[in-house]
Amino acid sequence: MLRMIAMLAVVLSLAACGSSRTTAPRTGVPGYAGGDTSCVPYARARSGIDLQGDAWQWWDAAANSGRYDRSRSPRVGSVLVFMRTYRNRTGHLSVVTRVISSREIRVDHANWASGRNRGQVARDQPVVDVSPNNDWSLVRVWYPPSNALGQTNFPTYGFIHGGRLMAEAR
């Protein structure tokens, strides 16, 4: 019985290590900043790019609208469009806030997380191009709960240009 109590104490102390309560990240990358929205209305408000549909539908919508350019090169104010996948069924949109290098950008986006962080806005988050051809067709995204880049590679269509970085969307 004493052994079971000791094991329970160890398990509970380790569970505290995985707590989602955080202080300022050690890396200098902010975590979640509140909000309760999905990526589509957030990207529309933050970028000024006025398209409709689920996130994955924005790529074709931009071409069909004739109002927005598309490319595989990031620019401040552009929207990175994630393809829909088994894990990401409606795709995802992120707004580019800084271009760090040819393979790293910073984005603002909403609703990237799950659980109690679902719907939250995350600002100044690193996104890294991991595509073999350096064309932003495959990326890894910062995940604040782990304070690191996520382990999953996400396919993207590319960037929609023509918007401008709007005042902070809430």
Backbone as JSON, one array per atom type, in Angstrom:
{
  "sequence": "MLRMIAMLAVVLSLAACGSSRTTAPRTGVPGYAGGDTSCVPYARARSGIDLQGDAWQWWDAAANSGRYDRSRSPRVGSVLVFMRTYRNRTGHLSVVTRVISSREIRVDHANWASGRNRGQVARDQPVVDVSPNNDWSLVRVWYPPSNALGQTNFPTYGFIHGGRLMAEAR",
  "N": [[0.81, -1.18, 0.0], [1.91, 1.25, 0.83], [3.81, 1.51, -1.13], [2.23, 1.96, -3.43], [1.12, 4.45, -2.78], [3.41, 6.01, -2.79], [4.13, 5.78, -5.51], [1.92, 7.05, -6.66], [2.3, 9.65, -5.71], [4.63, 10.33, -7.09], [3.71, 10.24, -9.75], [1.77, 12.29, -9.68], [3.39, 14.49, -9.12], [4.92, 14.58, -11.45], [2.92, 15.13, -13.26], [2.42, 17.78, -12.81], [4.52, 18.95, -14.14], [3.69, 18.97, -16.75], [1.81, 20.94, -16.86], [-0.45, 23.33, -18.2], [-0.33, 25.91, -17.45], [1.46, 28.81, -17.8], [4.35, 30.88, -17.58], [6.04, 33.8, -18.76], [7.32, 32.85, -21.88], [10.44, 31.16, -22.17], [11.81, 31.5, -24.48], [11.28, 33.93, -25.58], [9.23, 34.09, -27.37], [5.92, 34.99, -27.74], [3.01, 33.6, -26.14], [-0.35, 32.52, -26.14], [-2.83, 35.04, -26.63], [-5.39, 35.57, -25.76], [-8.8, 36.0, -26.92], [-11.44, 34.61, -28.93], [-11.97, 33.05, -31.45], [-12.08, 31.91, -34.88], [-9.66, 30.99, -37.41], [-10.28, 32.11, -39.92], [-12.08, 34.52, -39.84], [-10.35, 36.01, -38.27], [-7.95, 36.21, -39.82], [-8.97, 37.59, -42.01], [-9.72, 40.06, -40.86], [-7.26, 40.91, -39.82], [-5.5, 41.0, -42.0], [-6.81, 42.34, -44.03], [-7.55, 41.15, -46.34], [-10.19, 40.23, -48.22], [-11.83, 37.6, -48.42], [-13.98, 34.72, -48.8], [-15.26, 31.63, -47.34], [-14.06, 28.37, -46.2], [-10.81, 27.98, -44.68], [-9.01, 26.48, -46.39], [-10.16, 26.95, -48.83], [-9.54, 29.5, -49.57], [-7.31, 29.8, -51.25], [-7.99, 29.15, -53.97], [-10.13, 30.91, -54.13], [-8.88, 33.39, -54.02], [-7.53, 33.45, -56.49], [-9.72, 33.3, -58.23], [-11.02, 35.67, -57.64], [-9.56, 37.74, -58.74], [-8.46, 39.88, -57.48], [-6.28, 39.52, -55.86], [-2.85, 38.64, -55.58], [-0.94, 35.6, -55.76], [1.63, 33.56, -54.35], [4.68, 31.71, -53.69], [6.27, 33.01, -51.94], [6.87, 34.7, -48.95], [5.43, 37.76, -47.69], [5.17, 40.65, -45.66], [2.01, 41.06, -44.24], [0.77, 39.31, -45.97], [-1.2, 36.3, -46.42], [-0.75, 33.09, -45.25], [-1.74, 30.08, -46.57], [-2.93, 27.1, -45.47], [-3.19, 23.73, -46.49], [-6.02, 21.51, -46.42], [-6.07, 18.7, -44.32], [-6.09, 15.35, -42.97], [-5.78, 15.75, -40.22], [-6.26, 18.44, -40.07], [-8.86, 19.58, -40.97], [-10.28, 21.73, -42.17], [-8.35, 23.3, -43.19], [-6.08, 26.08, -42.67], [-5.33, 29.49, -41.76], [-2.78, 31.91, -41.62], [-1.41, 35.05, -40.73], [1.18, 36.87, -42.08], [3.57, 38.56, -40.21], [6.2, 39.26, -39.95], [9.16, 38.82, -41.87], [11.71, 36.75, -41.33], [13.84, 35.29, -42.41], [14.84, 33.55, -45.43], [13.69, 31.17, -44.86], [12.18, 31.38, -42.58], [9.41, 32.82, -40.95], [7.32, 35.11, -39.1], [4.14, 34.88, -37.66], [0.73, 35.92, -37.05], [-2.05, 34.32, -35.77], [-5.22, 32.59, -35.34], [-6.93, 30.16, -33.35], [-5.26, 27.89, -33.53], [-4.61, 25.98, -31.7], [-5.73, 23.25, -29.57], [-8.13, 21.94, -27.19], [-8.29, 23.71, -24.11], [-7.13, 25.96, -25.15], [-8.24, 26.38, -27.59], [-9.46, 28.45, -30.16], [-8.04, 30.64, -29.37], [-5.98, 33.55, -29.89], [-2.8, 33.7, -31.31], [0.21, 35.4, -31.3], [2.97, 36.67, -33.23], [4.27, 34.25, -33.91], [6.66, 31.75, -34.69], [7.08, 30.32, -37.93], [8.38, 27.81, -39.89], [9.91, 27.04, -42.92], [10.08, 23.87, -44.17], [10.26, 22.56, -46.48], [11.61, 20.54, -49.15], [12.43, 21.95, -51.41], [12.69, 24.58, -50.67], [10.33, 26.15, -50.9], [8.13, 26.82, -49.39], [6.08, 24.97, -49.32], [5.75, 23.11, -47.39], [5.53, 23.23, -43.94], [6.54, 23.89, -40.52], [5.07, 24.73, -37.42], [5.1, 26.98, -34.68], [4.31, 25.95, -31.38], [2.79, 27.05, -28.7], [2.04, 25.73, -26.14], [4.03, 23.75, -25.85], [6.24, 25.26, -26.05], [7.9, 25.32, -28.29], [8.78, 24.49, -31.73], [6.22, 22.74, -33.42], [5.87, 19.18, -34.01], [4.78, 18.25, -36.34], [4.7, 18.3, -39.89], [3.18, 20.54, -42.02], [1.31, 20.77, -45.0], [1.17, 23.44, -47.39], [-0.54, 25.82, -49.53], [0.53, 28.25, -50.28], [1.17, 31.79, -50.35], [-1.14, 34.44, -50.08], [-1.34, 37.58, -51.46], [-1.74, 41.16, -51.24], [-3.21, 42.23, -49.33], [-3.0, 44.36, -46.44], [-1.19, 44.76, -43.47], [-3.29, 45.07, -40.9], [-4.57, 47.08, -38.19], [-4.19, 45.66, -34.98], [-6.07, 42.79, -34.79], [-8.72, 41.66, -32.81]],
  "CA": [[0.0, 0.0, 0.0], [2.83, 2.38, 0.9], [4.45, 1.62, -2.44], [1.25, 2.57, -4.33], [1.02, 5.86, -2.42], [4.64, 6.64, -3.27], [4.03, 5.87, -6.97], [0.92, 8.06, -6.95], [2.94, 10.93, -5.45], [5.56, 10.58, -8.2], [2.9, 10.53, -10.93], [1.17, 13.61, -9.52], [4.43, 15.52, -9.23], [5.27, 14.68, -12.86], [1.81, 15.75, -13.97], [2.58, 19.23, -12.67], [5.48, 19.39, -15.16], [2.96, 19.15, -18.0], [0.77, 21.94, -16.66], [-0.56, 24.32, -19.27], [-0.1, 27.24, -16.9], [2.79, 29.23, -18.21], [4.82, 32.24, -17.36], [6.58, 34.26, -20.03], [8.16, 31.82, -22.48], [11.89, 31.36, -22.07], [12.38, 31.78, -25.79], [10.92, 35.26, -26.04], [8.1, 33.99, -28.28], [4.7, 35.07, -26.94], [2.05, 32.5, -26.22], [-1.69, 32.93, -26.55], [-3.15, 36.39, -26.18], [-6.83, 35.73, -25.62], [-9.63, 35.91, -28.11], [-12.28, 33.43, -29.09], [-12.34, 33.16, -32.85], [-11.41, 30.96, -35.77], [-8.59, 31.63, -38.2], [-10.77, 32.82, -41.1], [-12.4, 35.92, -39.57], [-9.17, 36.69, -37.74], [-7.06, 36.54, -40.94], [-9.64, 38.62, -42.82], [-9.63, 41.33, -40.14], [-5.85, 41.29, -39.59], [-4.79, 41.22, -43.27], [-7.58, 43.15, -44.97], [-7.88, 40.33, -47.52], [-11.62, 39.98, -48.06], [-12.27, 36.39, -49.11], [-14.96, 33.93, -48.06], [-15.09, 30.19, -47.39], [-13.14, 27.76, -45.25], [-9.42, 28.39, -44.9], [-8.4, 25.83, -47.55], [-10.8, 27.46, -50.04], [-9.04, 30.84, -49.89], [-6.32, 29.78, -52.32], [-8.71, 29.27, -55.24], [-10.95, 32.12, -54.08], [-8.0, 34.52, -54.35], [-7.31, 33.42, -57.94], [-10.99, 33.59, -58.9], [-11.45, 37.05, -57.37], [-8.81, 38.67, -59.57], [-8.02, 41.02, -56.66], [-5.13, 39.2, -55.02], [-1.78, 37.83, -56.14], [-0.54, 34.43, -54.96], [2.99, 33.1, -54.65], [5.32, 30.88, -52.67], [7.21, 33.88, -51.22], [6.15, 35.47, -47.94], [5.56, 39.21, -47.54], [4.41, 41.15, -44.52], [0.61, 41.31, -44.58], [0.19, 38.23, -46.77], [-1.83, 35.21, -45.67], [-0.27, 31.74, -45.57], [-2.9, 29.2, -46.66], [-2.63, 25.7, -45.21], [-4.09, 22.77, -47.11], [-6.73, 20.68, -45.46], [-5.52, 17.37, -44.14], [-6.85, 14.54, -42.03], [-5.71, 16.39, -38.89], [-6.59, 19.85, -40.2], [-9.9, 19.33, -41.98], [-10.73, 22.92, -42.88], [-7.18, 24.11, -43.5], [-5.74, 27.09, -41.68], [-4.78, 30.73, -42.28], [-1.91, 32.68, -40.74], [-1.05, 36.34, -41.31], [2.62, 37.13, -41.93], [3.87, 39.84, -39.57], [7.63, 39.54, -40.16], [9.97, 37.84, -42.61], [12.98, 36.66, -40.61], [14.84, 34.81, -43.37], [14.19, 32.86, -46.55], [13.01, 29.96, -44.38], [11.44, 31.61, -41.33], [8.55, 33.99, -40.84], [6.5, 35.19, -37.88], [2.73, 35.04, -38.02], [-0.36, 36.0, -36.08], [-3.16, 33.47, -36.2], [-6.19, 32.22, -34.31], [-7.5, 28.81, -33.33], [-4.28, 26.87, -33.92], [-4.48, 24.97, -30.65], [-6.91, 22.48, -29.2], [-8.4, 21.96, -25.76], [-8.68, 24.99, -23.52], [-6.56, 27.05, -25.95], [-8.97, 26.47, -28.86], [-10.04, 29.76, -30.42], [-7.15, 31.7, -28.89], [-5.11, 34.23, -30.85], [-1.36, 33.58, -31.01], [0.89, 36.46, -32.04], [4.42, 36.61, -33.44], [4.64, 32.84, -33.82], [7.54, 31.29, -35.77], [6.73, 29.29, -38.9], [9.62, 27.48, -40.58], [9.8, 26.28, -44.17], [10.85, 22.62, -44.13], [10.11, 21.92, -47.79], [12.9, 20.22, -49.75], [12.8, 22.92, -52.45], [12.64, 25.93, -50.1], [9.23, 26.85, -51.58], [7.06, 27.02, -48.42], [5.0, 24.02, -49.52], [5.68, 22.29, -46.18], [6.0, 24.08, -42.85], [6.33, 23.55, -39.12], [4.5, 25.89, -36.75], [5.34, 27.1, -33.24], [3.2, 25.48, -30.55], [3.06, 27.63, -27.38], [2.04, 24.85, -24.96], [5.3, 23.03, -25.72], [7.3, 26.26, -26.13], [8.81, 24.84, -29.33], [8.11, 24.17, -32.99], [5.5, 21.47, -33.41], [6.55, 18.06, -34.66], [4.09, 17.91, -37.58], [4.91, 19.09, -41.1], [1.89, 20.85, -42.62], [1.39, 21.24, -46.39], [0.51, 24.72, -47.65], [-0.67, 26.24, -50.92], [1.4, 29.39, -50.48], [0.8, 33.06, -49.75], [-2.02, 35.37, -50.79], [-0.85, 38.95, -51.26], [-2.65, 42.22, -51.64], [-3.73, 42.86, -48.11], [-1.99, 45.1, -45.68], [-1.3, 44.42, -42.06], [-4.24, 45.98, -40.29], [-4.43, 47.22, -36.73], [-4.33, 44.38, -34.28], [-7.41, 42.21, -34.71], [-8.97, 41.1, -31.47]],
  "C": [[0.87, 1.27, 0.0], [3.5, 2.62, -0.45], [3.51, 2.29, -3.45], [1.1, 4.06, -4.04], [2.24, 6.61, -2.92], [4.6, 6.81, -4.79], [3.03, 6.95, -7.38], [1.51, 9.46, -6.75], [3.88, 11.31, -6.58], [4.77, 10.97, -9.45], [2.3, 11.93, -10.83], [2.21, 14.72, -9.63], [4.87, 15.68, -10.68], [4.17, 15.34, -13.66], [1.91, 17.26, -13.89], [3.56, 19.77, -13.7], [4.77, 19.68, -16.48], [1.85, 20.17, -17.91], [0.74, 22.92, -17.81], [-0.45, 25.74, -18.74], [1.33, 27.64, -17.23], [3.09, 30.63, -17.71], [5.37, 32.69, -18.7], [7.5, 33.19, -20.61], [9.64, 32.17, -22.39], [12.5, 31.77, -23.4], [12.12, 33.19, -26.27], [9.79, 35.25, -27.05], [6.84, 34.05, -27.43], [3.85, 33.82, -27.1], [0.72, 33.03, -26.71], [-2.05, 34.25, -25.91], [-4.66, 36.61, -26.09], [-7.55, 35.61, -26.94], [-10.45, 34.64, -28.1], [-12.81, 33.46, -30.52], [-11.67, 32.06, -33.65], [-10.44, 31.73, -36.66], [-9.13, 32.47, -39.35], [-11.17, 34.27, -40.78], [-11.2, 36.7, -39.02], [-8.25, 37.12, -38.88], [-7.67, 37.64, -41.81], [-9.48, 39.99, -42.16], [-8.18, 41.82, -40.04], [-5.14, 41.66, -40.89], [-5.51, 42.19, -44.2], [-7.92, 42.41, -46.25], [-9.31, 39.81, -47.32], [-12.07, 38.81, -48.93], [-13.21, 35.62, -48.2], [-14.62, 32.45, -48.17], [-14.18, 29.69, -46.29], [-11.71, 28.14, -45.63], [-8.83, 27.77, -46.18], [-8.97, 26.36, -48.86], [-10.27, 28.83, -50.45], [-8.08, 30.85, -51.06], [-6.98, 29.96, -53.69], [-9.56, 30.54, -55.28], [-10.13, 33.35, -54.45], [-7.77, 34.59, -55.86], [-8.58, 33.83, -58.68], [-11.44, 35.04, -58.72], [-10.79, 38.05, -58.3], [-8.26, 39.86, -58.79], [-6.7, 40.77, -55.94], [-4.12, 38.33, -55.78], [-1.5, 36.67, -55.2], [0.88, 34.06, -55.33], [3.46, 32.17, -53.54], [6.37, 31.68, -51.89], [6.45, 34.72, -50.21], [6.43, 36.97, -48.03], [4.75, 39.61, -46.32], [3.0, 41.51, -44.98], [-0.03, 40.22, -45.41], [-0.37, 37.15, -45.85], [-1.27, 33.89, -46.18], [-1.47, 30.81, -45.49], [-2.46, 27.75, -46.52], [-3.66, 24.82, -45.91], [-4.89, 22.04, -46.03], [-6.13, 19.28, -45.48], [-6.42, 16.59, -43.2], [-6.9, 15.19, -40.66], [-6.19, 17.83, -38.91], [-7.65, 19.98, -41.29], [-10.41, 20.55, -42.74], [-9.57, 23.81, -43.31], [-6.91, 25.11, -42.39], [-5.18, 28.31, -42.39], [-3.94, 31.39, -41.21], [-1.5, 33.95, -41.46], [0.42, 36.62, -41.02], [2.84, 38.52, -41.33], [5.33, 40.24, -39.72], [8.23, 38.44, -41.02], [11.35, 37.87, -41.96], [14.11, 36.27, -41.55], [14.09, 34.12, -44.5], [13.43, 31.62, -46.09], [12.29, 30.14, -43.05], [10.66, 32.91, -41.4], [7.93, 33.99, -39.45], [5.08, 35.49, -38.34], [1.89, 35.33, -36.79], [-1.44, 35.08, -36.64], [-4.05, 33.11, -35.02], [-6.57, 30.76, -34.47], [-6.53, 27.74, -33.82], [-4.26, 25.72, -32.94], [-5.8, 24.22, -30.44], [-7.13, 22.62, -27.69], [-8.79, 23.34, -25.28], [-8.11, 26.19, -24.28], [-7.24, 27.22, -27.3], [-9.59, 27.86, -28.99], [-9.15, 30.93, -30.01], [-6.34, 32.3, -30.04], [-3.67, 34.06, -30.38], [-0.64, 34.58, -31.91], [2.39, 36.21, -32.12], [4.97, 35.19, -33.31], [5.55, 32.43, -34.98], [6.87, 30.21, -36.64], [7.98, 29.07, -39.73], [9.32, 26.65, -41.81], [10.68, 25.05, -44.08], [10.74, 21.87, -45.45], [11.47, 21.64, -48.41], [13.37, 21.24, -50.78], [12.78, 24.37, -51.97], [11.53, 26.76, -50.76], [7.99, 27.03, -50.7], [5.87, 26.09, -48.65], [4.81, 23.09, -48.32], [6.3, 23.08, -45.04], [5.79, 23.4, -41.49], [5.98, 24.83, -38.39], [4.8, 25.83, -35.26], [4.09, 26.66, -32.48], [3.44, 25.94, -29.11], [2.99, 26.67, -26.19], [3.34, 24.07, -24.76], [6.5, 23.97, -25.77], [8.36, 25.86, -27.16], [8.04, 24.71, -30.65], [7.39, 22.84, -32.83], [6.25, 20.42, -34.2], [5.97, 17.73, -36.03], [4.48, 18.86, -38.7], [3.56, 19.29, -41.77], [2.08, 21.33, -44.05], [0.63, 22.56, -46.55], [0.4, 24.94, -49.16], [0.34, 27.35, -51.22], [0.8, 30.62, -49.83], [-0.12, 33.85, -50.67], [-1.57, 36.78, -50.42], [-1.93, 39.95, -51.66], [-3.31, 42.88, -50.45], [-2.66, 43.71, -47.5], [-2.23, 44.76, -44.22], [-2.15, 45.47, -41.38], [-3.93, 46.12, -38.81], [-4.76, 45.88, -36.1], [-5.78, 43.93, -34.21], [-7.58, 41.57, -33.35], [-9.89, 39.92, -31.55]]
}
